[in-house]
Amino acid sequence: MISFKQLPLEAKAAVAAGMVFFSMILSRSYLAEKLDLRMRHWVLRLQMALFANTLMLMGSLHVWKSTVTMFTRSSAASSLCFMLWKIAVFMFLALAHSSFFTLLFLVAEEPYFFSLAAYTCLGAYIILIFFLFTLGSVEQAYKFLVGRSGKAGAGNKNRTAMKPVLAVMLTLVLTVVGLLNASQPPTVNSVEIPVHKLPSTMTNLKVVLLSDIHLGPTVGKTKLAMIVRMVKALKPDITVIVGDLTDAEAEIIRPAVEPLGELDSPLGTYFVTGNHEYYTSDVSNWFELLKSFNIQPLHNENVKIVSPKSTDDWFCLAGVDDIEADVLRYSGHGMDLKKALRGCSSEHAIVLLAHQPIAAKWALQERPDINLILSGHTHGGQIFPLNAGAYLLNPFFVGLYKVGQNTFVYVSPGTMYFGIPMRLGSRAEITEIILRSA
């Protein structure tokens, strides 16, 4: 039987990740009894950061072996350039691993340079792992199809050496492209949506949809002020923020939120929670802060949006808590569609704000008479190669979907980004929705 000491380093890292995850499960009930809500969730986030780092160790060991160890026997191994390369790879991996901890310790009005560098390295790390794995798989498939020759030969050695070089070059190019893409202002995407039973006096009503701004380690006041300026230029009748506004506690990042006070949509600005609001364990304080900026949280509740032309014409705008509140057992919160739609009959149009597309799917299964659901959460995958995973894990990925005869779902790709200041295969968006009477 193989002992733990005899296991390869990657296997030891996998065992460590399993132990951290198991300790999280075991400590969950204990923490619920011994700690208050804020401390309990802070400890949970710390455990998640440790878990992510132990998982990343497996990839980091592979990166180190592919980009450093395999070249130690070459003639250049003793050169100054190779020593500098080893230091660069080590610093790159160290920064990528530290990114998860900046969320706990380095959040302010504007992002710290260290946080931006750490999350950039994390994005590059994900891309690099993908290319190393893909090129390695292609190499193994080639060997299997062609068959190995009796001698290794210089050709095989050169191909093996080229694999990490090509992976690093592709990673560098895509990282630069992703950073440049994310640094651009969000695109304004104008979408016309027919809404069944919307009063004719409310046709052409303009709703601006924001989602997934993620104020935190890499998004601060300057970015938010830019978003607010763009929204005001669109002159919406209603502005809605469908979750993941923040990754930090209200008191810590309050100065960065101040631009939201400039939103002045005549029919109101509304907010529903996303999963990241519950990770902050500070939802009540966020609700109070948003109310001070004249932004109304829809906490499993609804409001009547009355036509400016006729007080007899209106539709129901409802919002549900994010489903993550149920997973985290966040007291007083959780998706409650019946409560959210109380008083909303099928005689009037119903528009629902629900952060996650899976919540939109559940809502339509329970209330197929909902006419329009606005969601976010997916980020459009944010960066390659995560796009494929986001597509497979969500019933609605990004953009406009028609469900049945009279229902539409629109999923925003996000107005900013989470953590990694990069966009690959996706684009940040402010959505201008024009409602049409149908």
Secondary structure, DSSP 8 states (H G I E B T S, - for coil): ---GGGS-HHHHHHHHHHHHHHHHHHHHHHHHHHS-HHHHHHHHHHHHHHHHHHHHHHHHHHHHHHHTGGGTTSTTTTSHHHHHHHHHHHHHHHHHHHHHHHHHH---SS--HHHHHHHHHHHHHHHHHHHHHHHHHHHHHHHHHH---SS-HHHHHHHHHHHHHHHHHHHHHHHHHHHHHHHS--EEEEEEEEETT--GGGTTEEEEEE----BSSS--HHHHHHHHHHHHHH--SEEEEES--BSS-HHHHHHHHGGGGG---TT-EEEE--HHHHHTT-HHHHHHHHHHTTEEE-SSEEEEEE-SS-TT-EEEEEE---THHHHTT-TT-S--HHHHTTT--TTS-EEEE-SSHHHHHHHHHH-TT--EEEE--SGGGSSTTHHHHHHHH-SS-SEEEEETTTEEEEE---SS-SSS---SS---EEEEEEEEE-
